[in-house]
Amino acid sequence: MTEQATLGGGCFWCLEALYQRLQGVLQVQPGYAGGDTPNPTYEQVCSGRTGHAEVVQITYDPDRITYEDLLKVFWQAHDPTTLNRQGADIGTQYRSIILYHNEAQRSAADAARDALEQSRRHADPIVTEIVALEQFYPAEAYHHDYYNRNPSAGYCRVVIQPKLRKLHLE
């Protein structure tokens, strides 16, 4: 039996590369969610007018990795205190967002966020949205498996590789 998680923490290329390297993760698909434009394109999402965020939809084996473990990586992989940006990526499409699939995921996301707040690991408040997943739209094919296909590209070397090293995944 498999389950799915949908998370956004900046550029989907980063999260895809991170989650692909975790034991128990079976598939990671970049896409768009959290907005109101049906079947958005990358260009539309980048305009900031669709309401969608760049996200990844993770298919995983809950007997090998838990939803809570996926959330631990999520909190470490990005800055959940910056509103509508991650590093040089600026706009609502890069916001920190957890799109839960069921009430158990909502409860786990709320508990994880609250624990992170109480830990005072971050000086600023957590701004991560926690909302129900209404619809996931897969990104265009050229976004899929981006890091693995383009490891020497500038963005991959400057942004993704340091994150992989930070999380001991490369």
C-alpha positions in Angstrom: 0.0 0.0 0.0 1.3 3.5 -0.8 0.4 7.0 0.3 0.9 10.4 -1.0 2.1 13.7 0.4 2.1 17.1 -1.3 4.6 19.8 -0.2 5.9 23.1 -1.4 9.0 24.8 -0.2 10.4 27.0 -3.0 11.4 25.6 -6.3 10.1 22.1 -7.0 13.4 21.0 -8.5 15.0 21.2 -5.0 12.4 19.2 -3.2 12.2 16.6 -6.0 15.9 16.0 -5.8 15.8 15.7 -2.0 12.8 13.4 -1.7 14.0 11.1 -4.6 17.0 10.1 -2.4 15.0 8.9 0.6 14.4 5.2 1.3 10.7 4.4 1.1 9.9 7.2 -1.4 8.7 5.5 -4.6 8.0 8.5 -6.8 8.3 12.3 -6.7 6.3 14.4 -9.2 6.8 18.1 -9.5 3.6 20.1 -10.1 1.3 22.9 -9.1 -1.3 23.1 -6.3 -3.0 25.5 -4.0 -4.4 27.9 -6.6 -7.6 28.4 -8.6 -6.5 28.2 -12.3 -7.3 24.8 -13.8 -4.4 23.1 -15.7 -1.9 25.9 -15.2 1.3 26.1 -17.2 4.7 26.9 -15.8 4.6 30.3 -17.3 1.2 31.0 -15.8 2.3 29.9 -12.3 5.5 32.0 -12.6 3.3 35.1 -13.3 2.0 34.8 -9.7 -1.6 35.2 -10.9 -2.8 31.6 -10.6 -2.6 31.2 -6.8 -0.7 28.0 -7.3 2.6 27.1 -5.6 5.3 24.9 -7.1 5.0 21.6 -5.2 6.0 18.0 -5.3 3.7 15.1 -4.9 5.4 12.2 -3.2 4.3 8.6 -3.4 5.8 6.7 -0.5 5.6 3.4 1.3 4.4 4.2 4.9 6.0 0.9 6.1 9.4 2.2 5.1 9.1 6.0 5.7 6.5 7.9 7.7 4.6 11.1 6.8 6.3 12.6 9.9 9.7 11.7 8.5 8.8 13.4 5.2 7.8 16.5 7.2 11.1 16.5 9.1 12.9 16.7 5.7 10.5 19.4 4.6 11.3 21.6 7.6 15.0 21.2 7.1 15.0 21.7 3.3 13.7 25.3 3.3 13.1 28.4 5.4 9.5 28.2 6.6 9.7 31.7 8.0 10.0 33.6 4.7 6.7 34.6 3.2 6.4 34.0 -0.5 10.1 33.4 -1.2 13.0 31.0 -0.9 16.4 32.6 -1.4 16.4 34.3 -4.8 13.1 32.7 -5.8 10.4 35.4 -5.0 6.6 35.1 -5.4 3.6 33.3 -4.1 4.5 30.3 -6.3 7.5 29.7 -4.0 5.6 29.8 -0.7 5.9 27.3 2.0 2.9 25.1 1.9 1.7 21.6 3.1 -1.3 20.3 1.2 -2.8 17.5 3.3 -4.6 14.6 1.8 -6.6 13.6 4.9 -7.2 14.6 8.5 -4.3 12.4 9.8 -1.9 14.4 7.6 -3.5 17.7 8.7 -3.0 16.8 12.4 0.6 15.6 11.8 1.4 18.8 9.9 -0.1 21.0 12.6 1.7 19.1 15.3 5.0 19.3 13.4 4.6 23.1 12.8 3.7 23.7 16.5 6.7 21.6 17.7 9.0 23.6 15.4 7.6 26.9 16.7 8.1 25.8 20.3 11.6 24.7 19.6 12.6 28.3 18.8 14.9 27.0 16.1 13.8 30.0 14.0 13.8 33.5 15.3 10.9 34.5 13.1 7.4 32.9 13.1 6.6 30.0 10.8 4.5 31.2 7.8 3.9 27.7 6.2 0.3 27.3 5.0 -1.4 24.0 5.9 -4.4 23.5 3.7 -6.4 20.7 2.1 -5.2 19.5 -1.3 -8.0 20.2 -3.7 -6.2 19.5 -7.0 -2.7 18.6 -8.1 -1.5 19.5 -11.6 1.6 17.7 -12.8 4.3 20.1 -14.2 5.5 19.9 -17.8 7.7 16.9 -18.6 10.9 19.0 -18.9 10.6 19.7 -15.1 10.6 16.0 -14.1 13.8 14.6 -12.7 15.4 18.0 -13.4 18.4 17.7 -11.1 19.3 14.2 -12.1 19.2 15.2 -15.8 21.0 18.6 -15.3 23.4 18.2 -12.3 26.0 20.6 -13.8 23.4 23.4 -14.5 24.1 26.6 -12.5 20.9 26.4 -10.4 21.6 22.8 -9.6 25.2 23.4 -8.5 24.5 26.6 -6.5 21.2 25.8 -4.9 20.3 22.1 -5.0 23.7 20.5 -4.4 24.3 22.5 -1.1 20.8 21.4 0.1 21.6 17.7 -0.7 24.9 18.0 1.2 23.3 19.8 4.1 20.8 16.9 4.5 23.5 14.3 3.8 21.7 13.0 0.7 24.6 13.5 -1.7 
